[in-house]
Amino acid sequence: MSTTASSAGTLNEKPHPRKRAWPTRAEIIASGFVVAVAAMVIAPLVSLLAIAFHGESELWAHLAAYVLPSALQQTFLLLAGVAVLTGSVGIGAAWLVTAYRFPGRDALAWLLPLPLAFPTYIVAYVYVDLLHALGPVQAALRAASGWRTGEYWFPDVRSLPGAVVVLSLVLYPYVYLAARAMFQTQSACLMEVARTLGASRFVLMRHVALPLARPALAVGLSLVLLETLNDIGAVEYLGVPTLTIAIFTTWLNRGSLAGAAQIACVMLLVVAALLAFERHARKDRRFSISERRPRALSPIVLRGWPAFGAIVACLIPLMLGFVAPAAFLIREVITRGLLVGFDTELIRHTVTTVAFAGTATVFALGLGFGIVIAARLVRRPVLGFWLMIAGLGYAVPGTVLALGLMSPLVMVDEGLNWISRTVTGFGVGLVVAGSGAAVVAAYVIRFMTIATGSAQAGLARVSSHVDDAARTLGARAGELTRLIHIPLARPALGGAALIVFVDCLKELPATLLLRPLNVETLPTYIYQYATRGSFEEGALAALLIVAVGILPVIRMARYADAGMAGELPRSEVAPPSVRR
């Protein structure tokens, strides 16, 4: 009896909670690697704050009174204008090619993202040349009307409205891709229920399709605003004194590093506000449908004038954002004989650009995929926080990043010099801060977010049971990564490599501030011509950048056609740092 009671007591006894095993050596190394990469990303921001706090109070008072009010006003007006215009164009074009069928719709659906291949500063340079008083547009207007210069009104592209239009022509594809991906995957059942209640297609878009697409649209718009905030070439050329320009001029023209850091801190607050806006727009908005494979909405066939109107509405942003700038560059290359009288210096600048971009791509992919795989192997919740920190680089504008990197790079050089003097008795100078390594470091920190987002998207489709099965067969962490993770994530790896390389190729602000003396890349080569008022001489270099940039744009359009929606990684639509 006592034995039975004892057995019963044993059976009813609550089991002790299982203690979590101490981390293994491999897990400690993997966790340390993730934390180290995150520290590398956040180090420039910490340095920036330190520089700003060491600035004199009188300097801050001067900036707050005379520089920041105008810069903040122009920045917010630019952001608001670009958000409205890119949202209208991107959503409108996405709805037209999704909800309707008209001649040329299929071709327009993948052609509409092409303006994304252009850097914003190149389009700004092109439109200033096209629309100024001596340009071809006003010359044709005077020839047709008989007017003289000064007898008619013509919009000035070098203005805030001009900057809004130019930036929107390049950046609207981010919203278009996000909106179209969501519209394609929405169930026809929801639309048909609304149609039975008498809703028109416009009402469907406004009250059904747009609310369901709001999470992805918030991602697209946030990316547009971050790109606008980062821009320096276009806004400077168009005469809009934004916060980015204020940092640039305060640091280089006025020689005040502390003042530039203080303005950069204000700019970080704007970035934080944009990220908060994106999170609020997506907060608790999750939608699901009952069908496993929902039936897509059947497009309405348009004929006659409605079809013509849809074609024109889709052609306008494509013509203005891609065809016109591309045609201008090709014409300048031909008429100026840039291919015949080829500038041999351009070869050296192209090699430098490819070397910087290629090196940064290798490091960004290695670090980005490495920390994601390390976090997957360790499976510690705290590493999710460090992954988020490591993904903040894309949200930091290039000018801010360049400013914050100066002190850490100098500290690295001081350490190298101390080691060199200890071993050889001689210093090595500015090995990092005074070389292309500084540019590569900025590229890696800024664009590693693309790699981490692509790795997370690619590995999310691989069940953790695959890892567990491999472990039971005796596979170690290195074998698991080499034989399972990398092969299965190879498509995401290739896409991320393409996007990172092209983004590095086009980056102007960080390159302009960190490049070594007498070293030019394709963006700075074009920038130098633009500042001298002879941008046309750099048309061939601009065309090279655009030609390379078309490849990832076509890839993103292919993902949109495949119906990818929701929280998209940057390699498809948006940067992971924004979508978190």
Secondary structure, DSSP 4 states (H G I P E B T S, - for coil): -HHHHHHHHHHHSPPPPPPPPPPPHHHHHHHHHHHHHHHHHHHHHHHHHHHHHTS-HHHHHHIIIIIHHHHHHHHHHHHHHHHHHHHHHHHHHHHHHHHEE-TTHHHHHHHTTGGGGS-HHHHHHHHHHHHSTTSHHHHHHHHHH---TTSS----SSSHHHHHHHHHHHHHHHHHHHHHHHHHTSBHHHHHHHHHTT--HHHHIIIIIHHHHHHHHHHHHHHHHHHHHH--HHHHHTT---HHHHHHIIIIIS--HHHHHHHHHHHHHHHHHHHHHHHHHHTT-----S-SSPPBPPPEE--SHHHHHHHHHHHHHHIIIIIHHHHHHHHHHHHTTTTTT--HHHHHHHHHHHHHHHHHHHHHHHHHHHHHHHHHHH--THHHHHHHHHT-GGGS-HHHHHHHHHHHHHHHHHHHHHHHHHHTS----SSSTTSHHHHHHHHHHHHHHHHHHHHHHHHTTS-HHHHHHHHHTT--HHHHIIIIIHHHTHHHHHHHHHHHHHHHHH--HHHHHHSPTT---HHHHHHHHHHTT-GGGGHHHHHHHHHHHHHHHHHHHHHHHTT--SS--TTTTS-HHHH-
